[in-house]
Amino acid sequence: MATDLDGTLVGDAEALQELLSFYSEQAYDVALVYVTGRHLRSALSLAERENLPVPDVLITDVGAEIHIGSDLEKDLRWDEMMTEGWQPEAVSRLAEAAEGLTLQEIPTRCRLSYHADGPETAGRFEQSLKDSGIPHTFVFSSGRDVDVLPAAAGKGRALSYVFDKFGVRDARILIAGDSGNDRDMLELGHPAVIVGNAHPELRRTEALPHVFRASRRCAGGIREAWEHFFS
């Protein structure tokens, strides 16, 4: 199960415990991949606060970093891929020239994050990046959050890398999300769920046959989708 954290796995404590109990009762093991926009320290703090199980893989920073195993060691090959062609200084100059953007202090070298004062501001900044020719991935979510990442980054690309790394072929897979920065991983083609409390930018996306739209919120929507696809 590959899931976003805030607003997806986390957000309804009762439903979360219900989901974890459900997985523990199954005859099969459920591997956990957390895929979050949080940076590593923030993700670990959330996991401790919510008493989340240690994941098999932790993807942070909207796909800019991957951490593997119980020790959550950084995947060095992915880290090398992130630095190829990454031009943070050039991105920063464009952002400084744009109106309506506020820099977020994120302790990650392969990610620049901003708050935009609206979708129009984000759209203008995205266009300026396209016009500049700077290799990048642009992600807008939750109506105000802008992330500029290396061209090879993103939740979907990071998750595909993890599947390839571990030779995931025949396993049952469920991917869960609630906001715009989850879109690319939800569209990979594996069974996926948009939880019932999803942001409008995700609820407005085109209906796809492999994407289940849950009525329950957060972890309750994940449970609903798991039973829909795999029961």
Biotite code that builds the C-alpha atoms (Angstrom):
import biotite.structure as struc

atoms = struc.array([
    struc.Atom([0.000, 0.000, 0.000], chain_id="A", res_id=1, res_name="MET", atom_name="CA", element="C"),
    struc.Atom([1.498, 3.302, -1.134], chain_id="A", res_id=2, res_name="ALA", atom_name="CA", element="C"),
    struc.Atom([-0.134, 6.284, 0.484], chain_id="A", res_id=3, res_name="THR", atom_name="CA", element="C"),
    struc.Atom([0.156, 9.973, 1.057], chain_id="A", res_id=4, res_name="ASP", atom_name="CA", element="C"),
    struc.Atom([0.147, 10.899, 4.751], chain_id="A", res_id=5, res_name="LEU", atom_name="CA", element="C"),
    struc.Atom([-1.658, 14.156, 5.581], chain_id="A", res_id=6, res_name="ASP", atom_name="CA", element="C"),
    struc.Atom([-5.334, 13.983, 4.721], chain_id="A", res_id=7, res_name="GLY", atom_name="CA", element="C"),
    struc.Atom([-5.003, 10.428, 3.406], chain_id="A", res_id=8, res_name="THR", atom_name="CA", element="C"),
    struc.Atom([-3.557, 7.890, 5.825], chain_id="A", res_id=9, res_name="LEU", atom_name="CA", element="C"),
    struc.Atom([-3.619, 10.470, 8.630], chain_id="A", res_id=10, res_name="VAL", atom_name="CA", element="C"),
    struc.Atom([-6.572, 12.668, 9.531], chain_id="A", res_id=11, res_name="GLY", atom_name="CA", element="C"),
    struc.Atom([-9.095, 10.319, 11.112], chain_id="A", res_id=12, res_name="ASP", atom_name="CA", element="C"),
    struc.Atom([-7.577, 8.503, 14.101], chain_id="A", res_id=13, res_name="ALA", atom_name="CA", element="C"),
    struc.Atom([-10.385, 5.977, 14.478], chain_id="A", res_id=14, res_name="GLU", atom_name="CA", element="C"),
    struc.Atom([-10.345, 5.047, 10.794], chain_id="A", res_id=15, res_name="ALA", atom_name="CA", element="C"),
    struc.Atom([-6.535, 4.748, 10.869], chain_id="A", res_id=16, res_name="LEU", atom_name="CA", element="C"),
    struc.Atom([-6.621, 2.221, 13.711], chain_id="A", res_id=17, res_name="GLN", atom_name="CA", element="C"),
    struc.Atom([-9.413, 0.373, 11.932], chain_id="A", res_id=18, res_name="GLU", atom_name="CA", element="C"),
    struc.Atom([-7.297, 0.135, 8.762], chain_id="A", res_id=19, res_name="LEU", atom_name="CA", element="C"),
    struc.Atom([-4.146, -0.996, 10.565], chain_id="A", res_id=20, res_name="LEU", atom_name="CA", element="C"),
    struc.Atom([-6.115, -3.619, 12.488], chain_id="A", res_id=21, res_name="SER", atom_name="CA", element="C"),
    struc.Atom([-7.657, -4.815, 9.231], chain_id="A", res_id=22, res_name="PHE", atom_name="CA", element="C"),
    struc.Atom([-4.219, -5.262, 7.650], chain_id="A", res_id=23, res_name="TYR", atom_name="CA", element="C"),
    struc.Atom([-2.851, -7.083, 10.717], chain_id="A", res_id=24, res_name="SER", atom_name="CA", element="C"),
    struc.Atom([-5.699, -9.607, 10.492], chain_id="A", res_id=25, res_name="GLU", atom_name="CA", element="C"),
    struc.Atom([-5.019, -10.587, 6.883], chain_id="A", res_id=26, res_name="GLN", atom_name="CA", element="C"),
    struc.Atom([-3.300, -13.827, 5.895], chain_id="A", res_id=27, res_name="ALA", atom_name="CA", element="C"),
    struc.Atom([-0.842, -11.844, 3.761], chain_id="A", res_id=28, res_name="TYR", atom_name="CA", element="C"),
    struc.Atom([1.713, -9.185, 4.691], chain_id="A", res_id=29, res_name="ASP", atom_name="CA", element="C"),
    struc.Atom([1.069, -5.603, 3.640], chain_id="A", res_id=30, res_name="VAL", atom_name="CA", element="C"),
    struc.Atom([4.189, -3.617, 2.759], chain_id="A", res_id=31, res_name="ALA", atom_name="CA", element="C"),
    struc.Atom([3.855, 0.103, 3.480], chain_id="A", res_id=32, res_name="LEU", atom_name="CA", element="C"),
    struc.Atom([5.201, 2.917, 1.342], chain_id="A", res_id=33, res_name="VAL", atom_name="CA", element="C"),
    struc.Atom([4.604, 6.442, 2.611], chain_id="A", res_id=34, res_name="TYR", atom_name="CA", element="C"),
    struc.Atom([4.694, 9.085, -0.128], chain_id="A", res_id=35, res_name="VAL", atom_name="CA", element="C"),
    struc.Atom([4.564, 12.579, 1.323], chain_id="A", res_id=36, res_name="THR", atom_name="CA", element="C"),
    struc.Atom([5.217, 16.216, 0.600], chain_id="A", res_id=37, res_name="GLY", atom_name="CA", element="C"),
    struc.Atom([6.816, 16.565, 4.020], chain_id="A", res_id=38, res_name="ARG", atom_name="CA", element="C"),
    struc.Atom([10.596, 16.597, 4.418], chain_id="A", res_id=39, res_name="HIS", atom_name="CA", element="C"),
    struc.Atom([12.208, 13.741, 6.330], chain_id="A", res_id=40, res_name="LEU", atom_name="CA", element="C"),
    struc.Atom([12.262, 15.237, 9.839], chain_id="A", res_id=41, res_name="ARG", atom_name="CA", element="C"),
    struc.Atom([8.695, 16.455, 9.490], chain_id="A", res_id=42, res_name="SER", atom_name="CA", element="C"),
    struc.Atom([7.497, 13.079, 8.221], chain_id="A", res_id=43, res_name="ALA", atom_name="CA", element="C"),
    struc.Atom([9.203, 11.251, 11.091], chain_id="A", res_id=44, res_name="LEU", atom_name="CA", element="C"),
    struc.Atom([7.697, 13.681, 13.593], chain_id="A", res_id=45, res_name="SER", atom_name="CA", element="C"),
    struc.Atom([4.219, 13.051, 12.170], chain_id="A", res_id=46, res_name="LEU", atom_name="CA", element="C"),
    struc.Atom([4.757, 9.276, 12.210], chain_id="A", res_id=47, res_name="ALA", atom_name="CA", element="C"),
    struc.Atom([5.781, 9.388, 15.861], chain_id="A", res_id=48, res_name="GLU", atom_name="CA", element="C"),
    struc.Atom([2.883, 11.635, 16.838], chain_id="A", res_id=49, res_name="ARG", atom_name="CA", element="C"),
    struc.Atom([0.342, 9.425, 15.058], chain_id="A", res_id=50, res_name="GLU", atom_name="CA", element="C"),
    struc.Atom([2.041, 6.173, 16.122], chain_id="A", res_id=51, res_name="ASN", atom_name="CA", element="C"),
    struc.Atom([2.331, 5.029, 12.511], chain_id="A", res_id=52, res_name="LEU", atom_name="CA", element="C"),
    struc.Atom([4.069, 1.756, 11.648], chain_id="A", res_id=53, res_name="PRO", atom_name="CA", element="C"),
    struc.Atom([7.614, 2.111, 10.324], chain_id="A", res_id=54, res_name="VAL", atom_name="CA", element="C"),
    struc.Atom([7.260, 1.948, 6.528], chain_id="A", res_id=55, res_name="PRO", atom_name="CA", element="C"),
    struc.Atom([9.258, -0.276, 4.222], chain_id="A", res_id=56, res_name="ASP", atom_name="CA", element="C"),
    struc.Atom([9.937, 2.797, 2.075], chain_id="A", res_id=57, res_name="VAL", atom_name="CA", element="C"),
    struc.Atom([9.519, 6.488, 2.858], chain_id="A", res_id=58, res_name="LEU", atom_name="CA", element="C"),
    struc.Atom([9.306, 8.861, -0.118], chain_id="A", res_id=59, res_name="ILE", atom_name="CA", element="C"),
    struc.Atom([9.534, 12.477, 1.024], chain_id="A", res_id=60, res_name="THR", atom_name="CA", element="C"),
    struc.Atom([9.625, 15.978, -0.471], chain_id="A", res_id=61, res_name="ASP", atom_name="CA", element="C"),
    struc.Atom([7.043, 15.257, -3.195], chain_id="A", res_id=62, res_name="VAL", atom_name="CA", element="C"),
    struc.Atom([9.307, 12.536, -4.565], chain_id="A", res_id=63, res_name="GLY", atom_name="CA", element="C"),
    struc.Atom([12.670, 14.306, -4.322], chain_id="A", res_id=64, res_name="ALA", atom_name="CA", element="C"),
    struc.Atom([14.037, 11.890, -1.683], chain_id="A", res_id=65, res_name="GLU", atom_name="CA", element="C"),
    struc.Atom([13.623, 8.135, -1.105], chain_id="A", res_id=66, res_name="ILE", atom_name="CA", element="C"),
    struc.Atom([14.483, 6.396, 2.160], chain_id="A", res_id=67, res_name="HIS", atom_name="CA", element="C"),
    struc.Atom([14.672, 2.609, 2.363], chain_id="A", res_id=68, res_name="ILE", atom_name="CA", element="C"),
    struc.Atom([14.257, 0.013, 5.118], chain_id="A", res_id=69, res_name="GLY", atom_name="CA", element="C"),
    struc.Atom([13.835, 0.182, 8.874], chain_id="A", res_id=70, res_name="SER", atom_name="CA", element="C"),
    struc.Atom([16.823, 2.547, 9.142], chain_id="A", res_id=71, res_name="ASP", atom_name="CA", element="C"),
    struc.Atom([15.369, 4.739, 6.371], chain_id="A", res_id=72, res_name="LEU", atom_name="CA", element="C"),
    struc.Atom([18.688, 5.076, 4.588], chain_id="A", res_id=73, res_name="GLU", atom_name="CA", element="C"),
    struc.Atom([18.695, 7.500, 1.676], chain_id="A", res_id=74, res_name="LYS", atom_name="CA", element="C"),
    struc.Atom([18.646, 5.863, -1.751], chain_id="A", res_id=75, res_name="ASP", atom_name="CA", element="C"),
    struc.Atom([21.896, 7.185, -3.190], chain_id="A", res_id=76, res_name="LEU", atom_name="CA", element="C"),
    struc.Atom([21.135, 6.329, -6.825], chain_id="A", res_id=77, res_name="ARG", atom_name="CA", element="C"),
    struc.Atom([17.901, 8.309, -6.677], chain_id="A", res_id=78, res_name="TRP", atom_name="CA", element="C"),
    struc.Atom([19.798, 11.152, -4.996], chain_id="A", res_id=79, res_name="ASP", atom_name="CA", element="C"),
    struc.Atom([22.258, 11.212, -7.886], chain_id="A", res_id=80, res_name="GLU", atom_name="CA", element="C"),
    struc.Atom([19.401, 11.299, -10.385], chain_id="A", res_id=81, res_name="MET", atom_name="CA", element="C"),
    struc.Atom([17.897, 14.313, -8.611], chain_id="A", res_id=82, res_name="MET", atom_name="CA", element="C"),
    struc.Atom([21.041, 16.399, -8.976], chain_id="A", res_id=83, res_name="THR", atom_name="CA", element="C"),
    struc.Atom([21.349, 15.847, -12.731], chain_id="A", res_id=84, res_name="GLU", atom_name="CA", element="C"),
    struc.Atom([20.383, 19.093, -14.452], chain_id="A", res_id=85, res_name="GLY", atom_name="CA", element="C"),
    struc.Atom([18.980, 20.649, -11.278], chain_id="A", res_id=86, res_name="TRP", atom_name="CA", element="C"),
    struc.Atom([19.381, 24.446, -11.310], chain_id="A", res_id=87, res_name="GLN", atom_name="CA", element="C"),
    struc.Atom([18.026, 25.788, -7.992], chain_id="A", res_id=88, res_name="PRO", atom_name="CA", element="C"),
    struc.Atom([19.689, 29.184, -8.334], chain_id="A", res_id=89, res_name="GLU", atom_name="CA", element="C"),
    struc.Atom([18.006, 29.807, -11.700], chain_id="A", res_id=90, res_name="ALA", atom_name="CA", element="C"),
    struc.Atom([14.627, 28.717, -10.296], chain_id="A", res_id=91, res_name="VAL", atom_name="CA", element="C"),
    struc.Atom([15.115, 31.013, -7.297], chain_id="A", res_id=92, res_name="SER", atom_name="CA", element="C"),
    struc.Atom([15.828, 34.012, -9.519], chain_id="A", res_id=93, res_name="ARG", atom_name="CA", element="C"),
    struc.Atom([12.589, 33.484, -11.427], chain_id="A", res_id=94, res_name="LEU", atom_name="CA", element="C"),
    struc.Atom([10.660, 33.091, -8.188], chain_id="A", res_id=95, res_name="ALA", atom_name="CA", element="C"),
    struc.Atom([12.126, 36.286, -6.751], chain_id="A", res_id=96, res_name="GLU", atom_name="CA", element="C"),
    struc.Atom([10.990, 38.167, -9.838], chain_id="A", res_id=97, res_name="ALA", atom_name="CA", element="C"),
    struc.Atom([7.453, 36.794, -9.544], chain_id="A", res_id=98, res_name="ALA", atom_name="CA", element="C"),
    struc.Atom([4.779, 38.552, -7.503], chain_id="A", res_id=99, res_name="GLU", atom_name="CA", element="C"),
    struc.Atom([2.628, 36.667, -5.023], chain_id="A", res_id=100, res_name="GLY", atom_name="CA", element="C"),
    struc.Atom([5.099, 33.910, -4.099], chain_id="A", res_id=101, res_name="LEU", atom_name="CA", element="C"),
    struc.Atom([6.461, 33.353, -0.594], chain_id="A", res_id=102, res_name="THR", atom_name="CA", element="C"),
    struc.Atom([9.409, 31.024, -0.090], chain_id="A", res_id=103, res_name="LEU", atom_name="CA", element="C"),
    struc.Atom([8.958, 28.099, 2.308], chain_id="A", res_id=104, res_name="GLN", atom_name="CA", element="C"),
    struc.Atom([12.064, 27.115, 4.237], chain_id="A", res_id=105, res_name="GLU", atom_name="CA", element="C"),
    struc.Atom([12.543, 23.419, 3.413], chain_id="A", res_id=106, res_name="ILE", atom_name="CA", element="C"),
    struc.Atom([15.754, 21.604, 4.478], chain_id="A", res_id=107, res_name="PRO", atom_name="CA", element="C"),
    struc.Atom([16.037, 19.709, 1.191], chain_id="A", res_id=108, res_name="THR", atom_name="CA", element="C"),
    struc.Atom([18.530, 20.585, -1.519], chain_id="A", res_id=109, res_name="ARG", atom_name="CA", element="C"),
    struc.Atom([16.552, 19.207, -4.459], chain_id="A", res_id=110, res_name="CYS", atom_name="CA", element="C"),
    struc.Atom([13.304, 21.056, -3.852], chain_id="A", res_id=111, res_name="ARG", atom_name="CA", element="C"),
    struc.Atom([12.140, 24.667, -3.809], chain_id="A", res_id=112, res_name="LEU", atom_name="CA", element="C"),
    struc.Atom([8.745, 25.332, -2.237], chain_id="A", res_id=113, res_name="SER", atom_name="CA", element="C"),
    struc.Atom([6.531, 28.402, -2.177], chain_id="A", res_id=114, res_name="TYR", atom_name="CA", element="C"),
    struc.Atom([3.126, 29.578, -1.072], chain_id="A", res_id=115, res_name="HIS", atom_name="CA", element="C"),
    struc.Atom([1.247, 31.229, -3.945], chain_id="A", res_id=116, res_name="ALA", atom_name="CA", element="C"),
    struc.Atom([-1.508, 33.768, -3.298], chain_id="A", res_id=117, res_name="ASP", atom_name="CA", element="C"),
    struc.Atom([-3.729, 31.939, -5.794], chain_id="A", res_id=118, res_name="GLY", atom_name="CA", element="C"),
    struc.Atom([-3.863, 29.637, -8.820], chain_id="A", res_id=119, res_name="PRO", atom_name="CA", element="C"),
    struc.Atom([-3.256, 32.539, -11.231], chain_id="A", res_id=120, res_name="GLU", atom_name="CA", element="C"),
    struc.Atom([0.050, 33.371, -9.539], chain_id="A", res_id=121, res_name="THR", atom_name="CA", element="C"),
    struc.Atom([1.074, 29.716, -9.645], chain_id="A", res_id=122, res_name="ALA", atom_name="CA", element="C"),
    struc.Atom([0.126, 29.529, -13.316], chain_id="A", res_id=123, res_name="GLY", atom_name="CA", element="C"),
    struc.Atom([2.225, 32.569, -14.226], chain_id="A", res_id=124, res_name="ARG", atom_name="CA", element="C"),
    struc.Atom([5.218, 31.161, -12.377], chain_id="A", res_id=125, res_name="PHE", atom_name="CA", element="C"),
    struc.Atom([4.796, 27.797, -14.079], chain_id="A", res_id=126, res_name="GLU", atom_name="CA", element="C"),
    struc.Atom([4.730, 29.501, -17.470], chain_id="A", res_id=127, res_name="GLN", atom_name="CA", element="C"),
    struc.Atom([7.879, 31.487, -16.681], chain_id="A", res_id=128, res_name="SER", atom_name="CA", element="C"),
    struc.Atom([9.665, 28.238, -15.809], chain_id="A", res_id=129, res_name="LEU", atom_name="CA", element="C"),
    struc.Atom([8.535, 26.673, -19.076], chain_id="A", res_id=130, res_name="LYS", atom_name="CA", element="C"),
    struc.Atom([9.677, 29.725, -21.048], chain_id="A", res_id=131, res_name="ASP", atom_name="CA", element="C"),
    struc.Atom([13.083, 29.649, -19.327], chain_id="A", res_id=132, res_name="SER", atom_name="CA", element="C"),
    struc.Atom([13.879, 26.126, -20.504], chain_id="A", res_id=133, res_name="GLY", atom_name="CA", element="C"),
    struc.Atom([15.089, 25.146, -17.020], chain_id="A", res_id=134, res_name="ILE", atom_name="CA", element="C"),
    struc.Atom([14.602, 21.368, -16.525], chain_id="A", res_id=135, res_name="PRO", atom_name="CA", element="C"),
    struc.Atom([12.103, 20.957, -13.694], chain_id="A", res_id=136, res_name="HIS", atom_name="CA", element="C"),
    struc.Atom([8.918, 19.365, -12.411], chain_id="A", res_id=137, res_name="THR", atom_name="CA", element="C"),
    struc.Atom([6.214, 21.808, -11.313], chain_id="A", res_id=138, res_name="PHE", atom_name="CA", element="C"),
    struc.Atom([3.616, 20.742, -8.743], chain_id="A", res_id=139, res_name="VAL", atom_name="CA", element="C"),
    struc.Atom([0.676, 22.855, -7.536], chain_id="A", res_id=140, res_name="PHE", atom_name="CA", element="C"),
    struc.Atom([-1.556, 21.515, -4.776], chain_id="A", res_id=141, res_name="SER", atom_name="CA", element="C"),
    struc.Atom([-4.034, 22.474, -2.047], chain_id="A", res_id=142, res_name="SER", atom_name="CA", element="C"),
    struc.Atom([-4.826, 25.746, -3.786], chain_id="A", res_id=143, res_name="GLY", atom_name="CA", element="C"),
    struc.Atom([-1.601, 27.465, -2.733], chain_id="A", res_id=144, res_name="ARG", atom_name="CA", element="C"),
    struc.Atom([1.402, 25.103, -2.454], chain_id="A", res_id=145, res_name="ASP", atom_name="CA", element="C"),
    struc.Atom([3.981, 25.293, -5.239], chain_id="A", res_id=146, res_name="VAL", atom_name="CA", element="C"),
    struc.Atom([6.879, 22.847, -5.440], chain_id="A", res_id=147, res_name="ASP", atom_name="CA", element="C"),
    struc.Atom([9.619, 23.027, -8.044], chain_id="A", res_id=148, res_name="VAL", atom_name="CA", element="C"),
    struc.Atom([11.597, 19.802, -8.251], chain_id="A", res_id=149, res_name="LEU", atom_name="CA", element="C"),
    struc.Atom([14.227, 18.230, -10.494], chain_id="A", res_id=150, res_name="PRO", atom_name="CA", element="C"),
    struc.Atom([12.896, 17.072, -13.851], chain_id="A", res_id=151, res_name="ALA", atom_name="CA", element="C"),
    struc.Atom([13.058, 13.399, -12.792], chain_id="A", res_id=152, res_name="ALA", atom_name="CA", element="C"),
    struc.Atom([11.220, 13.962, -9.490], chain_id="A", res_id=153, res_name="ALA", atom_name="CA", element="C"),
    struc.Atom([7.588, 13.664, -8.459], chain_id="A", res_id=154, res_name="GLY", atom_name="CA", element="C"),
    struc.Atom([5.625, 11.176, -6.405], chain_id="A", res_id=155, res_name="LYS", atom_name="CA", element="C"),
    struc.Atom([4.717, 9.043, -9.419], chain_id="A", res_id=156, res_name="GLY", atom_name="CA", element="C"),
    struc.Atom([8.268, 8.781, -10.753], chain_id="A", res_id=157, res_name="ARG", atom_name="CA", element="C"),
    struc.Atom([9.668, 8.018, -7.295], chain_id="A", res_id=158, res_name="ALA", atom_name="CA", element="C"),
    struc.Atom([7.076, 5.310, -6.718], chain_id="A", res_id=159, res_name="LEU", atom_name="CA", element="C"),
    struc.Atom([7.766, 3.743, -10.130], chain_id="A", res_id=160, res_name="SER", atom_name="CA", element="C"),
    struc.Atom([11.483, 3.740, -9.271], chain_id="A", res_id=161, res_name="TYR", atom_name="CA", element="C"),
    struc.Atom([10.740, 1.907, -6.008], chain_id="A", res_id=162, res_name="VAL", atom_name="CA", element="C"),
    struc.Atom([8.574, -0.679, -7.769], chain_id="A", res_id=163, res_name="PHE", atom_name="CA", element="C"),
    struc.Atom([11.347, -1.297, -10.312], chain_id="A", res_id=164, res_name="ASP", atom_name="CA", element="C"),
    struc.Atom([14.053, -1.403, -7.640], chain_id="A", res_id=165, res_name="LYS", atom_name="CA", element="C"),
    struc.Atom([12.300, -4.151, -5.715], chain_id="A", res_id=166, res_name="PHE", atom_name="CA", element="C"),
    struc.Atom([10.941, -5.987, -8.740], chain_id="A", res_id=167, res_name="GLY", atom_name="CA", element="C"),
    struc.Atom([7.303, -5.435, -7.816], chain_id="A", res_id=168, res_name="VAL", atom_name="CA", element="C"),
    struc.Atom([5.319, -7.172, -10.548], chain_id="A", res_id=169, res_name="ARG", atom_name="CA", element="C"),
    struc.Atom([2.492, -9.394, -9.334], chain_id="A", res_id=170, res_name="ASP", atom_name="CA", element="C"),
    struc.Atom([1.747, -7.877, -5.929], chain_id="A", res_id=171, res_name="ALA", atom_name="CA", element="C"),
    struc.Atom([-1.590, -6.324, -5.152], chain_id="A", res_id=172, res_name="ARG", atom_name="CA", element="C"),
    struc.Atom([-0.978, -2.587, -5.128], chain_id="A", res_id=173, res_name="ILE", atom_name="CA", element="C"),
    struc.Atom([-3.168, 0.240, -3.859], chain_id="A", res_id=174, res_name="LEU", atom_name="CA", element="C"),
    struc.Atom([-2.125, 3.870, -4.192], chain_id="A", res_id=175, res_name="ILE", atom_name="CA", element="C"),
    struc.Atom([-3.936, 6.512, -2.128], chain_id="A", res_id=176, res_name="ALA", atom_name="CA", element="C"),
    struc.Atom([-4.003, 10.305, -2.183], chain_id="A", res_id=177, res_name="GLY", atom_name="CA", element="C"),
    struc.Atom([-6.012, 13.439, -1.505], chain_id="A", res_id=178, res_name="ASP", atom_name="CA", element="C"),
    struc.Atom([-4.386, 16.407, -3.288], chain_id="A", res_id=179, res_name="SER", atom_name="CA", element="C"),
    struc.Atom([-2.857, 17.623, -6.532], chain_id="A", res_id=180, res_name="GLY", atom_name="CA", element="C"),
    struc.Atom([0.653, 16.474, -5.714], chain_id="A", res_id=181, res_name="ASN", atom_name="CA", element="C"),
    struc.Atom([-0.686, 12.892, -5.589], chain_id="A", res_id=182, res_name="ASP", atom_name="CA", element="C"),
    struc.Atom([-2.107, 12.994, -9.106], chain_id="A", res_id=183, res_name="ARG", atom_name="CA", element="C"),
    struc.Atom([0.856, 11.551, -10.974], chain_id="A", res_id=184, res_name="ASP", atom_name="CA", element="C"),
    struc.Atom([1.102, 8.497, -8.733], chain_id="A", res_id=185, res_name="MET", atom_name="CA", element="C"),
    struc.Atom([-2.652, 7.914, -8.856], chain_id="A", res_id=186, res_name="LEU", atom_name="CA", element="C"),
    struc.Atom([-2.404, 7.901, -12.662], chain_id="A", res_id=187, res_name="GLU", atom_name="CA", element="C"),
    struc.Atom([0.316, 5.217, -12.863], chain_id="A", res_id=188, res_name="LEU", atom_name="CA", element="C"),
    struc.Atom([-2.316, 2.632, -13.799], chain_id="A", res_id=189, res_name="GLY", atom_name="CA", element="C"),
    struc.Atom([-2.329, 0.600, -10.574], chain_id="A", res_id=190, res_name="HIS", atom_name="CA", element="C"),
    struc.Atom([-5.480, 0.375, -8.438], chain_id="A", res_id=191, res_name="PRO", atom_name="CA", element="C"),
    struc.Atom([-5.778, 3.721, -6.713], chain_id="A", res_id=192, res_name="ALA", atom_name="CA", element="C"),
    struc.Atom([-8.113, 5.676, -4.476], chain_id="A", res_id=193, res_name="VAL", atom_name="CA", element="C"),
    struc.Atom([-9.045, 9.327, -4.102], chain_id="A", res_id=194, res_name="ILE", atom_name="CA", element="C"),
    struc.Atom([-10.228, 9.531, -0.493], chain_id="A", res_id=195, res_name="VAL", atom_name="CA", element="C"),
    struc.Atom([-13.572, 11.139, 0.307], chain_id="A", res_id=196, res_name="GLY", atom_name="CA", element="C"),
    struc.Atom([-12.056, 14.322, 1.764], chain_id="A", res_id=197, res_name="ASN", atom_name="CA", element="C"),
    struc.Atom([-9.854, 15.025, -1.292], chain_id="A", res_id=198, res_name="ALA", atom_name="CA", element="C"),
    struc.Atom([-9.113, 18.576, -2.384], chain_id="A", res_id=199, res_name="HIS", atom_name="CA", element="C"),
    struc.Atom([-11.175, 19.994, -5.281], chain_id="A", res_id=200, res_name="PRO", atom_name="CA", element="C"),
    struc.Atom([-8.217, 19.885, -7.706], chain_id="A", res_id=201, res_name="GLU", atom_name="CA", element="C"),
    struc.Atom([-8.213, 16.092, -7.384], chain_id="A", res_id=202, res_name="LEU", atom_name="CA", element="C"),
    struc.Atom([-11.964, 15.574, -7.289], chain_id="A", res_id=203, res_name="ARG", atom_name="CA", element="C"),
    struc.Atom([-12.253, 17.489, -10.582], chain_id="A", res_id=204, res_name="ARG", atom_name="CA", element="C"),
    struc.Atom([-9.850, 15.188, -12.442], chain_id="A", res_id=205, res_name="THR", atom_name="CA", element="C"),
    struc.Atom([-11.062, 12.910, -15.209], chain_id="A", res_id=206, res_name="GLU", atom_name="CA", element="C"),
    struc.Atom([-12.592, 9.629, -14.083], chain_id="A", res_id=207, res_name="ALA", atom_name="CA", element="C"),
    struc.Atom([-10.254, 6.695, -14.714], chain_id="A", res_id=208, res_name="LEU", atom_name="CA", element="C"),
    struc.Atom([-11.267, 3.021, -14.495], chain_id="A", res_id=209, res_name="PRO", atom_name="CA", element="C"),
    struc.Atom([-8.462, 2.102, -12.092], chain_id="A", res_id=210, res_name="HIS", atom_name="CA", element="C"),
    struc.Atom([-9.129, 5.034, -9.705], chain_id="A", res_id=211, res_name="VAL", atom_name="CA", element="C"),
    struc.Atom([-11.792, 4.455, -7.037], chain_id="A", res_id=212, res_name="PHE", atom_name="CA", element="C"),
    struc.Atom([-13.481, 7.499, -5.524], chain_id="A", res_id=213, res_name="ARG", atom_name="CA", element="C"),
    struc.Atom([-14.153, 6.687, -1.900], chain_id="A", res_id=214, res_name="ALA", atom_name="CA", element="C"),
    struc.Atom([-17.029, 8.061, 0.115], chain_id="A", res_id=215, res_name="SER", atom_name="CA", element="C"),
    struc.Atom([-15.165, 7.705, 3.419], chain_id="A", res_id=216, res_name="ARG", atom_name="CA", element="C"),
    struc.Atom([-12.437, 10.133, 4.421], chain_id="A", res_id=217, res_name="ARG", atom_name="CA", element="C"),
    struc.Atom([-8.744, 9.480, 5.049], chain_id="A", res_id=218, res_name="CYS", atom_name="CA", element="C"),
    struc.Atom([-7.849, 5.918, 6.138], chain_id="A", res_id=219, res_name="ALA", atom_name="CA", element="C"),
    struc.Atom([-11.508, 4.950, 5.946], chain_id="A", res_id=220, res_name="GLY", atom_name="CA", element="C"),
    struc.Atom([-11.385, 5.627, 2.208], chain_id="A", res_id=221, res_name="GLY", atom_name="CA", element="C"),
    struc.Atom([-8.292, 3.430, 1.890], chain_id="A", res_id=222, res_name="ILE", atom_name="CA", element="C"),
    struc.Atom([-10.094, 0.575, 3.650], chain_id="A", res_id=223, res_name="ARG", atom_name="CA", element="C"),
    struc.Atom([-13.121, 1.100, 1.400], chain_id="A", res_id=224, res_name="GLU", atom_name="CA", element="C"),
    struc.Atom([-10.942, 0.956, -1.725], chain_id="A", res_id=225, res_name="ALA", atom_name="CA", element="C"),
    struc.Atom([-8.952, -2.093, -0.559], chain_id="A", res_id=226, res_name="TRP", atom_name="CA", element="C"),
    struc.Atom([-12.165, -4.049, -0.156], chain_id="A", res_id=227, res_name="GLU", atom_name="CA", element="C"),
    struc.Atom([-13.447, -2.734, -3.496], chain_id="A", res_id=228, res_name="HIS", atom_name="CA", element="C"),
    struc.Atom([-10.385, -3.949, -5.411], chain_id="A", res_id=229, res_name="PHE", atom_name="CA", element="C"),
    struc.Atom([-9.204, -6.996, -3.466], chain_id="A", res_id=230, res_name="PHE", atom_name="CA", element="C"),
    struc.Atom([-12.156, -8.617, -1.681], chain_id="A", res_id=231, res_name="SER", atom_name="CA", element="C"),
])
